[in-house]
Amino acid sequence: MQNHIKTYGILFISASLFFTACKKDYGNLNNATIEDLSKNASKSDLNNLVSGTESGTRNSLNFYLDDVGVIGREIYRFSGSEPRYVLDLLGANSSTLSGNNFYITTPWAAKYRVVKNCNILIQSANNSSLITADEKKAYTGFAKTIEAYQLLLNLNLTYQNGIRVDVANPEQLGPLLNYTESLAAIASLLDEGKTDLTGSTVSFSLAGFPGLSDAAGLIQFNRALAARVNVYQKNWQGALSNLSASFFGLDRNLNLGAYHVFGTGSGDQLNSVFIPQNQNGEQRVAHPSFATDIEAGDDRLSKATLRTTPASLSGLSSDRDVWVYTSSTAPVGIIRNEELILIYAEANIQQGNLTEGLKAINKIRTSHGLGVYSGALTQADLITEMLKQRRYSLFAEGHRWVDLRRYNLLNTLPIDRTGDDVWVQFPLPVTEQ
């Protein structure tokens, strides 16, 4: 990983300065170097780094979402040119996951490039005499929040194999941390980000944070991510406390939140997760169980639209396209209020506050055309219902595999072909072994 971070981190800085999601006049940056930025960066330089960091979080999203979606039996990814989506990821014909293949090396590298960018932003802001102390705090608080988010996604892939969190110095990388240690380090980084953002002055703009781009909004985003980390840690009270400081609200819009955004302008990029309906060749289709398991009247069935003809490959088939991202410029959620409501339900149920947990579950159900929950009011039954609502509310957003793994329910996922496997985690990339 040492060479990996040094090479890709520097490349990403160069790219981020020129190809970002926001259309701004950045001036002539042909001679800009990392050394220049880290010595006495101007506000314009730092804003370029912010835009490049936000832009970079979009890179290789399709690989990450396909990884967790295929293994979690949410989707099939059919590709005539890449059989490993239906072989390695599903464990077909004695296939196993390799640390040398694109499905781990590509998303892993993309996220550590952003981590590198965040570390440069922190260093550059701290070393600059051209911004105020309160502006400095906003840059570092934003960078720590995004760094924590990127590390969490890589940890979702490798799970008990862990990640490196301390990578600021490519010449002296920190140790690989196990899953528990990694979550604690990510939570601590989010706490540092919140501390920095408190009382800060935001002098940069963000493309994918509607209503959340000032200091108060970024703290709410930070706490929303912290609540997600808390449920992974089984820190239920911590999750509820952080939700109260986030943009969570039972009566707020389900889609309120932060997003990866895309565009057709020069230097921007399109949504790599989008595949048109009824396409041949490259296809992203829903696992058949998505439709067979859904309740009648649930409007979330629209996330998997019927094809004119079924798609099939390697003994697998589906008659529904994934239709969560409906255009090449459709946004991809980072974290939405719908997830926060379900975190609220989960944390309350786990603490025995069943009435409050049920209230949140019913908010989700009635928002999607269903009646209120009528099953047994036990903790176990409400956990089952909560996971069901997460399955449909967060479909193709990267959660189901992680959810079932943290509840030791991966054995409940369907085996599509004799001999297929449901993997628990990815191996570390070979650069880390």
C-alpha angles and dihedrals in degrees: 000000000000093000089035094060095039093052101039096036093058092044091052094052090054092048094044093057092058108028113049138143095245121074104227137144103251096172124220110336097161092116098039114125135183089248091056092051095047094051106053112339120189122229088257091054091050092047089053089054091050092051092046091049093051090045092049093057087071094059117112094358089142092060093050095046092045091050096054095033096053097043089044090054092238094119145005118227108209116193126165090205099043117048095172090084089069097029114038098026091050097037094239122175094001091309116157135192114267128206089217099060131098095248091072105019095052101051091036092054093044093055095046089051088060090046088054090050090050092052091050090049091052093048093045094049093047092050097046121104091184097079133057124256091251092051089049090056092053093054094047094043092052092046094050091049094051092043090055091049093052093047090051092055092052090047089053087061101045098030109169091015086069135203140251113256100175103066101132092113110051090194093057112028121189122245128278107265124211121240097271093045091047093052090049091050092048091049090050091050090052090050090052089050092052091049091051094047093050108101092359128139115232111213097168132077129231128205102207104041107083108188091356104076100099124077094270092049094048090052088053090050090048092051092048089057089045090055089053090052090048094058089050086054092045087238094145099171090047089054092053092047092051092046088058089058094045133074090270119137133157090216097040125101111285091225097053107123148075124313146185104242130200138195146181097235125116110285093013126107138228127240104274092198093063118102119169121247120267092013123159123218104017108046138165108194135174121256106255091241090067090073099032094052098044122105119249111265096023106142091206088081083084087075087074111043125196116259123224088235127014120258120229141175136162095356094314127108142175135178095203131076120216103251105177094108103046103181141023089260099042112130123245116220121241092185129340136192089249089066091046092054089053091048087052090052093048096047093048094047091049090052092050095254091131097161092055092044091051090051090059093045091052090050089059095042096050091044088062101046099269131123121245119286112279102179131105116307098227126123092245094050093047091050088054090050092046091053090048091054091047088052093058102031094049098034113156091001095107105262115100098076090047092046096051092044093054089051093046090242102124087112088068093064115104120259104222099196133019108273097019119137137215106222122217096203146346122259116248114266111267089250088067099045 
